[in-house]
């Protein structure tokens, strides 16, 4: 058994993403998006059983973790799944597992 002193660099930015993806409510929010679709908070609330406040909280967690991107258009903020960030993070972890473990 080897001693683990630090997190592998390939995993450094993934903990927030995995924490964000580990919540069922946030998974449901992500599943509300069609491929390449952007949604505003009102549309996400309408597709959810959660309050607007709860949805706002989950959107902030997902955005800060890199799972979502946001874009302000006028007074509206639109969210889009950050497919490249999630793919990159998962690929890094898989690569580490395949080459190290």
JODARA-V334286 format. One record per residue. N is the residue number from 1. RES is the residue in one letter. SS is DSSP state (h for helix, s for strand, l for the rest). Layout:
n->[N;N]
res->[RES;RES]
ss->[SS;SS]
//
This chain:
n->[1;2;3;4;5;6;7;8;9;10;11;12;13;14;15;16;17;18;19;20;21;22;23;24;25;26;27;28;29;30;31;32;33;34;35;36;37;38;39;40;41;42;43;44;45;46;47;48;49;50;51;52;53;54;55;56;57;58;59;60;61;62;63;64;65;66;67;68;69;70;71;72;73;74;75;76;77;78;79;80;81;82;83;84;85;86;87;88;89;90;91;92;93;94;95;96;97;98;99;100;101]
res->[X;X;X;X;X;X;X;X;X;X;X;X;X;X;X;X;X;X;X;X;X;X;X;X;X;X;X;X;X;X;X;X;X;X;X;X;X;X;X;X;X;X;X;X;X;X;X;X;X;X;X;X;X;X;X;X;X;X;X;X;X;X;X;X;X;X;X;X;X;X;X;X;X;X;X;X;X;X;X;X;X;X;X;X;X;X;X;X;X;X;X;X;X;X;X;X;X;X;X;X;X]
ss->[l;l;l;l;l;l;l;l;h;h;h;l;l;l;h;h;h;h;h;h;h;l;l;h;h;h;h;h;h;h;h;l;l;l;l;l;l;s;s;s;h;h;h;h;h;h;l;l;l;l;l;h;h;h;h;h;h;h;h;h;h;h;h;h;h;l;l;s;s;s;s;s;s;l;l;s;s;s;s;s;s;l;h;h;h;h;h;h;h;h;h;h;h;h;h;h;h;h;h;h;l]
//
